[in-house]
C-alpha cells in the first residue's frame, strides 16, 4: 500500500508484461493519464517482444509528484530490484518477471492473471510440454511483497472487454498508487468506444484486488462429466444404453467417442464404433479385465474413436465453415455487427488430393510415379482462401461435401486397414501380457494431423510397436512401452525415441 505520509523522493516504478492483443499499451497509457490527472509527472516506454506469444512486450512507467517546480529525470528501463509494481497479463509472464529480478520481497506488489496463454515453446512439442504453474505460485509467494492474483481473463470475458481493464482495476484496488478510484474511472471514461465494458471490467478487478493470497492455479484436467440420463432423442438413447452397458471406467470416453464419430460421419459410423468397443470389451472380460479395472476397454474407447475420426481434408474443410467457428472468432475479435472476413492459409499436397479419389482409382494413381508427380505439380502450392467470398466458401463447402463418399475413398481404406492391423496386434497381445496390450492401444496417440505431421506420427508409431515382441515376456512390458511413447513425443525427429529403443533392445 502507498504510504501518503512518507515523502516521495524516488519515482514510483511499474512494469507491465503483456502479449499482443491484451491491451498492454492502453493500460500503460491509462496509468500515465491517471498520474498526470493528479498532477504527477509520468513517463512510459516499451520494449516489444520477439513476436506474437514468443515474447511479451515490456511497458515501463515511472512517476513522481512535482517538487520545487522542477521536472524530474525518469528512467527508460526497469532496474532489477527497483520496481514497485509488476503487472503480468498471464501467469507465466509473472514467472518471467520474477526470473528477471523485477519482483522483490521487500518492495514489489505483483498483480497477475492466473489464466494461461500457452507459448509457442509449449505448443510446438508433440507431447506434454506445458509449464507447471505451481512453480510460479511457489516463487511468487516468496519473491513478492504482496500478490494479487485471479483470473482476469475470465473477468474480461464476462465484462465484454479485454484484460487491460481488470488489470487497471486491480492496480487501483491494490492501493499501490496514491490516487482515488474516481480518478482511475475518469481516465477510462475519456475513451471512446467500449467505455461501459471497460468500466465493468475495471470494477471486477477492483473488487478482487483485496484478495492478497495467490490461489491454487494448477491447471487440473476437468473432471469427467456424468453420463446423462438421456441424449434427447430415441435413436440416440438406444446408443446411450449400449454405452452404459460398458464398464464404468470406459463409459465417459465411449460416450465422447460415440459423439465424435457421429459428428464426423453419421449415426451408422457411431454404431460401427460401438460395435468395435463392445467386441474389444468382450475380449477384455475373457482375459481378466475385471481385475485390471477394464483398462484395456477404457483405452480402446478413447483411441479407437481417434483412429476412426482421423484428420483429413474433408474434416478440415467442414470445421472451417461451421457457423459456430465464425461465431467464436467474432466473439474473440469483439466484432459485434462488423462484417467478419477470414483468410484461410492452405497448402495441399498431391498425395492429399489422391487420397480423396475412390479407392480403386486412387490405388492406381498412387502406384504411378508419373501421375503422382503430375498431380503434385498441379496442386502443391500455397493458397489463401477468403471464406467471406462466395468462391472461397464454396471451395471448402464442396470439399466438406465429400463426407458422404468418405468410406469409399482411398484415405478411408488405408486408415481402416491400418486400424485393423493395430487392433489385431493389441488383441493378440492381450492373453499374453494385459498391461502391454493396454499400452499397444495407447500407442495410437502418436498419430495425429495430416500431411507431414501424419507421416511423422506413423513412422514413430511403427517404431514403437516394433518393440512389442521384445516386451511380451516382461511383467513391466506395458510400462516400458509407455516410456517409448513418452520418448516419441519429446521431439519431432524422434531422437529421444532412438535412444529409448536402444535401451529396450539391450534389456
HELIX and SHEET records of a PDB file:
HELIX    1   1 UNK A   24  UNK A   37  1                                  14    
HELIX    2   2 UNK A   91  UNK A   99  1                                   9    
HELIX    3   3 UNK A  120  UNK A  123  1                                   4    
HELIX    4   4 UNK A  133  UNK A  143  1                                  11    
HELIX    5   5 UNK A  152  UNK A  159  1                                   8    
HELIX    6   6 UNK A  163  UNK A  174  1                                  12    
HELIX    7   7 UNK A  181  UNK A  189  1                                   9    
HELIX    8   8 UNK A  195  UNK A  208  1                                  14    
HELIX    9   9 UNK A  234  UNK A  244  1                                  11    
HELIX   10  10 UNK A  248  UNK A  264  1                                  17    
HELIX   11  11 UNK A  267  UNK A  286  1                                  20    
HELIX   12  12 UNK A  289  UNK A  292  5                                   4    
HELIX   13  13 UNK A  295  UNK A  308  1                                  14    
HELIX   14  14 UNK A  313  UNK A  320  1                                   8    
HELIX   15  15 UNK A  323  UNK A  332  1                                  10    
HELIX   16  16 UNK A  350  UNK A  354  1                                   5    
HELIX   17  17 UNK A  359  UNK A  366  1                                   8    
HELIX   18  18 UNK A  369  UNK A  379  1                                  11    
HELIX   19  19 UNK A  390  UNK A  400  1                                  11    
HELIX   20  20 UNK A  401  UNK A  408  5                                   8    
HELIX   21  21 UNK A  410  UNK A  430  1                                  21    
HELIX   22  22 UNK A  434  UNK A  442  1                                   9    
HELIX   23  23 UNK A  443  UNK A  446  5                                   4    
HELIX   24  24 UNK A  451  UNK A  465  1                                  15    
HELIX   25  25 UNK A  468  UNK A  471  1                                   4    
HELIX   26  26 UNK A  477  UNK A  488  1                                  12    
HELIX   27  27 UNK A  495  UNK A  505  1                                  11    
SHEET    1   A 6 UNK A  40  UNK A  47  0                                        
SHEET    2   A 6 UNK A  57  UNK A  65 -1                                        
SHEET    3   A 6 UNK A  12  UNK A  18 -1                                        
SHEET    4   A 6 UNK A  85  UNK A  88  1                                        
SHEET    5   A 6 UNK A 109  UNK A 113  1                                        
SHEET    6   A 6 UNK A 146  UNK A 150  1                                        
SHEET    1   B 2 UNK A 343  UNK A 346  0                                        
SHEET    2   B 2 UNK A 383  UNK A 386 -1                                        
END                                                                             
